[in-house]
Amino acid sequence: MTSPAINIKSYIDERPVKGYQWLVLALCFFIVMLDGIDTAIMGFVAPSLMHEWQISRAAFGPVMSAAMFGLAVGALVAGPYADRVGRKRVLIGSVFLFGLFSVCCSFAQTPTQLMTLRFLTGLGLGAAMPNSTTLLSEYIPTRVRSLLVTIMFTGFNLGSGLAGFIASSIISVHGWRGVLFIGGILPLIGVPFLIWLLPESARFLVARQRPAAQVSKLLNRVCGSRFDANTTFTTTEPDTGGKAPVRVLFSDGYAFGTLMLWTTYFMGLLIIYLLTGWLPTLIKDAGYPIEKAASITAMFQIGGTVGAILVGFAMDRLDRNAVIGIAYVLGGIFIFALGAGTLSSDWLPLLVTTAGFFMSGAQTGLNALAPTYYPTRVRATGVSWMLGIGRCGGILGSLVGGVLLSMGYQFSVVFSILAVPALLAATAIILNRVAVRFITYEVNF
């Protein structure tokens, strides 16, 4: 008698989360945490580096934004590649690349050298985050997916905050070079463990019509199953018609949602990268020592860590778009309040933490929302391109921050301006709810 075909999504949804699935969460969390350390680390070493090399903030802007260009390129390239060869290979390669080039950054002798190396570091960083999101989302039951994906993404917030504490403890002894060196060594140490422990996506293997024996072995390992080599596996996926992954993003039913996701992510990263990149310098200019400035800025990411978990929890129970939109609105309000006060205020740490709670929490929730729009054959592309296009907001934030400060604008003006993209992000994600009416797959993912 022939055994019934196993739908992988239904099988995972109907079972409790097993030990190896928790390990996948831990491994992806580790990757994203390392990503957060290496992405944020330049903001914490910027004051010391500019002082040592005697360069202006405007001149240092391209160095700050170089990794963002690399992130954008890396994400755009990695998504289609991961949909072709698998998530695991791309993930491991990305971690190796950003670790290697971060170490190389610590030996840079000129701004041009550092800018080039930060771009190469960004290539690896750009590939890591979207593929971690895609891989984890394909192993987690629907009922807890948003919560667990946002928990994974708190690794980025934690890593960004950890970068501040690493900088504050190392920079006074070993300088900015020591901080960058540590930021690169940590990923390289982790690569052998990822090769050994990280699984490929079972849903990717089925979508790519790999042998059933390979899928059975993988599910037996990750989900504690007992499938034999003759088991038949299926996925309930819409037909992409053999189109290239990027074309699917703009096909009927996906185009509007794709554009709204890109707009929201762009606006969110513009805010976050301007704040994390230049807030340490602003606080230092207000008279705080660099160690104190780094620690206060780190509170933005600490607040975002807690906010992301609560946003993810709410997304699994309420309308996901509405939850994210409300968080963006509240984030914009507290960023405006931060600008309305003074950097010497006793409320500064609390305002920074609360702004991070809502703004970074909303941004993390968006990462959990994005995979629900795309089928397995193009999911890595959909998530990666959202992050890649959105990174342009990070690039703009890094550059605009340096220009505005060099022109003499007060921090209150800069922060007031940042409330505008926060409201635009909220508007786009609320409008994105319209796209769900045309994408029945989003409900079934």
LINPE-V487046 format. One record per residue. N is the residue number from 1. RES is the residue in three letters. PHI is phi as a letter, one per 40 degrees, with the letter a starting at -180 (999 if undefined). NEAR is the number of other ideal C-beta (glycine too) atoms within 12 Angstrom. Layout:
n,res,phi,near
N,RES,PHI,NEAR
N,RES,PHI,NEAR
This chain:
n,res,phi,near
1,MET,999,3
2,THR,c,7
3,SER,c,15
4,PRO,c,12
5,ALA,c,19
6,ILE,c,30
7,ASN,c,21
8,ILE,c,37
9,LYS,c,31
10,SER,c,20
11,TYR,c,30
12,ILE,c,35
13,ASP,c,22
14,GLU,c,16
15,ARG,b,23
16,PRO,c,15
17,VAL,c,27
18,LYS,c,22
19,GLY,d,14
20,TYR,c,23
21,GLN,c,33
22,TRP,c,23
23,LEU,c,25
24,VAL,d,40
25,LEU,d,36
26,ALA,c,25
27,LEU,c,37
28,CYS,c,47
29,PHE,d,34
30,PHE,c,33
31,ILE,c,49
32,VAL,c,46
33,MET,c,38
34,LEU,c,48
35,ASP,d,52
36,GLY,c,45
37,ILE,c,45
38,ASP,c,55
39,THR,c,50
40,ALA,c,49
41,ILE,c,52
42,MET,c,49
43,GLY,c,52
44,PHE,c,47
45,VAL,c,47
46,ALA,d,47
47,PRO,d,38
48,SER,c,35
49,LEU,c,37
50,MET,c,32
51,HIS,c,19
52,GLU,c,20
53,TRP,c,25
54,GLN,f,10
55,ILE,b,25
56,SER,c,20
57,ARG,c,33
58,ALA,c,23
59,ALA,c,23
60,PHE,c,37
61,GLY,d,34
62,PRO,c,27
63,VAL,c,40
64,MET,c,48
65,SER,c,40
66,ALA,d,37
67,ALA,c,44
68,MET,c,48
69,PHE,c,32
70,GLY,c,39
71,LEU,d,45
72,ALA,c,38
73,VAL,c,30
74,GLY,c,41
75,ALA,c,48
76,LEU,c,35
77,VAL,c,32
78,ALA,c,46
79,GLY,c,45
80,PRO,d,31
81,TYR,c,28
82,ALA,c,46
83,ASP,c,40
84,ARG,b,21
85,VAL,b,23
86,GLY,h,32
87,ARG,c,49
88,LYS,c,34
89,ARG,d,27
90,VAL,c,42
91,LEU,c,48
92,ILE,c,37
93,GLY,c,32
94,SER,c,48
95,VAL,c,46
96,PHE,c,31
97,LEU,c,37
98,PHE,c,51
99,GLY,c,38
100,LEU,c,29
101,PHE,c,37
102,SER,c,45
103,VAL,c,30
104,CYS,c,28
105,CYS,d,41
106,SER,c,33
107,PHE,b,19
108,ALA,c,31
109,GLN,b,15
110,THR,b,16
111,PRO,d,26
112,THR,c,17
113,GLN,c,20
114,LEU,c,37
115,MET,c,31
116,THR,c,24
117,LEU,c,34
118,ARG,c,44
119,PHE,c,34
120,LEU,c,33
121,THR,c,48
122,GLY,c,46
123,LEU,d,39
124,GLY,c,45
125,LEU,c,55
126,GLY,c,48
127,ALA,c,45
128,ALA,c,57
129,MET,c,54
130,PRO,c,52
131,ASN,c,54
132,SER,c,53
133,THR,c,53
134,THR,c,53
135,LEU,c,45
136,LEU,c,49
137,SER,c,46
138,GLU,c,51
139,TYR,b,46
140,ILE,b,41
141,PRO,c,28
142,THR,d,29
143,ARG,c,18
144,VAL,b,29
145,ARG,c,36
146,SER,c,42
147,LEU,c,33
148,LEU,c,38
149,VAL,c,49
150,THR,c,49
151,ILE,c,40
152,MET,d,48
153,PHE,c,51
154,THR,c,43
155,GLY,d,40
156,PHE,c,45
157,ASN,c,46
158,LEU,c,36
159,GLY,c,40
160,SER,c,50
161,GLY,c,40
162,LEU,c,36
163,ALA,d,45
164,GLY,c,43
165,PHE,c,28
166,ILE,c,39
167,ALA,c,42
168,SER,c,30
169,SER,c,21
170,ILE,b,29
171,ILE,c,36
172,SER,c,18
173,VAL,b,16
174,HIS,b,18
175,GLY,g,22
176,TRP,c,36
177,ARG,c,29
178,GLY,c,25
179,VAL,c,42
180,LEU,c,42
181,PHE,c,30
182,ILE,c,35
183,GLY,c,47
184,GLY,c,38
185,ILE,c,25
186,LEU,d,32
187,PRO,c,42
188,LEU,c,27
189,ILE,c,18
190,GLY,c,33
191,VAL,d,30
192,PRO,d,15
193,PHE,c,20
194,LEU,c,35
195,ILE,d,17
196,TRP,c,13
197,LEU,b,23
198,LEU,c,39
199,PRO,c,37
200,GLU,c,34
201,SER,c,46
202,ALA,c,43
203,ARG,c,44
204,PHE,c,39
205,LEU,c,31
206,VAL,c,34
207,ALA,c,35
208,ARG,c,25
209,GLN,f,16
210,ARG,c,21
211,PRO,d,17
212,ALA,c,25
213,ALA,c,18
214,GLN,c,25
215,VAL,c,38
216,SER,d,29
217,LYS,c,24
218,LEU,c,35
219,LEU,c,36
220,ASN,c,21
221,ARG,c,25
222,VAL,c,38
223,CYS,b,35
224,GLY,g,20
225,SER,c,25
226,ARG,b,14
227,PHE,c,27
228,ASP,c,17
229,ALA,c,18
230,ASN,c,15
231,THR,c,29
232,THR,c,22
233,PHE,b,38
234,THR,b,22
235,THR,b,33
236,THR,c,24
237,GLU,b,27
238,PRO,c,28
239,ASP,c,16
240,THR,c,27
241,GLY,g,15
242,GLY,g,11
243,LYS,c,21
244,ALA,c,18
245,PRO,d,35
246,VAL,c,27
247,ARG,c,21
248,VAL,c,36
249,LEU,d,40
250,PHE,b,22
251,SER,c,27
252,ASP,d,18
253,GLY,g,25
254,TYR,b,39
255,ALA,c,23
256,PHE,c,25
257,GLY,c,37
258,THR,d,36
259,LEU,c,25
260,MET,c,38
261,LEU,c,48
262,TRP,c,39
263,THR,c,31
264,THR,c,45
265,TYR,c,48
266,PHE,d,36
267,MET,c,42
268,GLY,c,49
269,LEU,c,47
270,LEU,d,41
271,ILE,c,51
272,ILE,c,52
273,TYR,c,44
274,LEU,c,44
275,LEU,c,50
276,THR,c,48
277,GLY,c,46
278,TRP,b,44
279,LEU,c,49
280,PRO,d,46
281,THR,c,41
282,LEU,c,39
283,ILE,c,36
284,LYS,c,30
285,ASP,c,22
286,ALA,c,23
287,GLY,h,14
288,TYR,c,24
289,PRO,c,19
290,ILE,c,35
291,GLU,c,26
292,LYS,c,24
293,ALA,c,35
294,ALA,c,42
295,SER,c,33
296,ILE,c,42
297,THR,c,48
298,ALA,c,43
299,MET,c,36
300,PHE,c,50
301,GLN,c,48
302,ILE,c,34
303,GLY,c,42
304,GLY,c,48
305,THR,c,37
306,VAL,c,28
307,GLY,c,39
308,ALA,c,47
309,ILE,c,31
310,LEU,c,31
311,VAL,c,47
312,GLY,c,39
313,PHE,c,28
314,ALA,c,27
315,MET,c,39
316,ASP,c,28
317,ARG,b,16
318,LEU,b,19
319,ASP,c,20
320,ARG,c,41
321,ASN,c,40
322,ALA,c,25
323,VAL,d,37
324,ILE,c,49
325,GLY,c,38
326,ILE,c,31
327,ALA,c,46
328,TYR,c,47
329,VAL,c,26
330,LEU,c,32
331,GLY,c,47
332,GLY,c,36
333,ILE,c,27
334,PHE,c,38
335,ILE,c,45
336,PHE,c,30
337,ALA,c,26
338,LEU,c,43
339,GLY,c,33
340,ALA,c,20
341,GLY,c,24
342,THR,b,20
343,LEU,c,32
344,SER,c,16
345,SER,c,20
346,ASP,c,11
347,TRP,c,19
348,LEU,d,32
349,PRO,c,27
350,LEU,c,21
351,LEU,c,33
352,VAL,c,42
353,THR,c,32
354,THR,c,31
355,ALA,c,47
356,GLY,c,45
357,PHE,d,35
358,PHE,c,44
359,MET,c,53
360,SER,c,54
361,GLY,c,47
362,ALA,c,54
363,GLN,c,56
364,THR,c,54
365,GLY,c,51
366,LEU,c,50
367,ASN,c,52
368,ALA,c,45
369,LEU,c,46
370,ALA,d,53
371,PRO,c,45
372,THR,c,40
373,TYR,c,43
374,TYR,b,44
375,PRO,c,39
376,THR,d,39
377,ARG,c,37
378,VAL,b,40
379,ARG,c,44
380,ALA,c,52
381,THR,c,44
382,GLY,d,51
383,VAL,c,51
384,SER,c,49
385,TRP,c,44
386,MET,c,49
387,LEU,c,52
388,GLY,c,43
389,ILE,c,38
390,GLY,c,45
391,ARG,c,42
392,CYS,d,33
393,GLY,c,38
394,GLY,c,46
395,ILE,c,36
396,LEU,c,32
397,GLY,c,37
398,SER,c,46
399,LEU,c,31
400,VAL,c,32
401,GLY,d,41
402,GLY,c,34
403,VAL,c,25
404,LEU,c,30
405,LEU,c,32
406,SER,c,21
407,MET,c,15
408,GLY,g,13
409,TYR,c,22
410,GLN,c,19
411,PHE,c,33
412,SER,c,23
413,VAL,c,18
414,VAL,d,35
415,PHE,c,40
416,SER,c,23
417,ILE,c,27
418,LEU,c,44
419,ALA,c,32
420,VAL,c,21
421,PRO,c,39
422,ALA,c,45
423,LEU,c,29
424,LEU,c,28
425,ALA,c,46
426,ALA,c,38
427,THR,c,25
428,ALA,c,36
429,ILE,c,45
430,ILE,c,28
431,LEU,c,23
432,ASN,c,40
433,ARG,c,27
434,VAL,c,20
435,ALA,c,31
436,VAL,c,29
437,ARG,c,15
438,PHE,b,22
439,ILE,b,31
440,THR,c,18
441,TYR,c,30
442,GLU,d,30
443,VAL,c,15
444,ASN,c,19
445,PHE,c,37
